[in-house]
Amino acid sequence: MASTLVLAALALSTLATSFISGILGMAGGMILMGVLLALLPLPAAMMLHGVVQLASNGWRALLLRREIDWRVTAGYACGTLVALALFVAARLVVDKATALLLLGLTPFAALALPQRWHLDVQRRGHAFACGLLCLALSLTAGLSGPVLDVFFVRSNMSRHAVVATKAVTQSLSHALKVIYFGGVMATGDAGVPPWLAATLVLLAVAGTSLSRRVLERISDTSFRQWTRWAVLTMGLVYLISGLRLMLI
């Protein structure tokens, strides 16, 4: 049984990160993944992160359902299913240090992509590539938000459409992550008490609901600036944490 301090940290982290994700469409999940990796074994962290983020993103997608781009979502879904098939065949699970390093490198790798590649989730084939790459990162680093953002940042979508479409695509990724770590690669370390999962799901829904008023007040320009700075800052923190674990 987790200590009271750990449970309190999980509860506060879930509420706060769901609120952040509700505004930026990302970043909150990245912070939560780092907290879970610090407090729990990797399989359990992946499972709990998947459950909480599925609730947070699913509720956000429901609130903004009229803004979802379903063509992009369909292409993304096809990519994730191909990635899942490859991972099931390989039965791949990385260690905690590697997960933290991947988590930290993801936003910087996304930023370093050449301008000539001009990734745009609305272009032909890009949604499929986005789904393939993002699920692969989700099953190794725990999430894929920074790379997902690269596919959306040059699109012509409004901030509402970006947040809504990201929410439904991320819901799919987290659902597949739960299936992978809770079923295909299930171990004793992956167990999560149902009452804990249910409590964090309720907190995720609450945090997401509270964020909607803030989303309405910020501009599209501010939305993109805040997103970039948030993920780069967290990326640096996780890079340092992963390197420390590897050197111990």
QUIKA-V270176 format. One record per pair of residues at least 12 apart in sequence whose ideal C-beta (glycine too) atoms are under 6 Angstrom apart, sorted by the first residue. I is the first residue (numbers start at 1). GAP is how many residues later the second one is. Records with the same first field share a line. If there is no record, write none. Layout:
I->GAP, GAP
//
This chain:
6->33
11->192
13->19, 22
14->38, 186, 189, 190
15->188, 192
17->14, 15
18->38, 186, 189, 190
19->188, 191, 192
21->35
22->38, 186, 189
23->188, 191, 192
24->203
25->137, 138, 141
26->119, 123
27->203, 204
29->24, 114, 116
30->113, 115, 204
31->203
33->16, 109, 110
34->204
36->12, 13
37->59
41->148
42->54
43->138, 144, 146, 147
44->145, 146, 148
46->96, 135
47->134, 135, 143, 145
48->144
49->93
50->124, 127, 128
51->146
52->148, 152
53->121
54->117, 120, 121
55->146, 149, 150
56->148, 152
57->110, 113, 114
58->113
59->146, 149
60->107, 148
61->106, 107, 110
64->100
67->93, 94, 97
68->96, 97, 100
69->96
72->49, 55, 93
73->95, 96
75->52, 53
76->51, 54, 55, 93
77->95
78->50
79->49, 52, 53
80->51, 55, 92, 96
82->50
83->49, 52, 53
84->92
87->52
88->96
93->92
94->46
97->145, 148, 149
99->42, 43
100->138, 141, 142
101->141
102->38, 39
103->38, 135
104->131, 134, 135, 138
106->40, 41
107->39, 124, 125, 128
108->127
110->36, 37, 40
119->31, 32
120->34, 35
121->30, 31, 34
122->33
130->21
134->14, 39
135->38
138->35, 39
139->41
146->85
159->61, 64
//
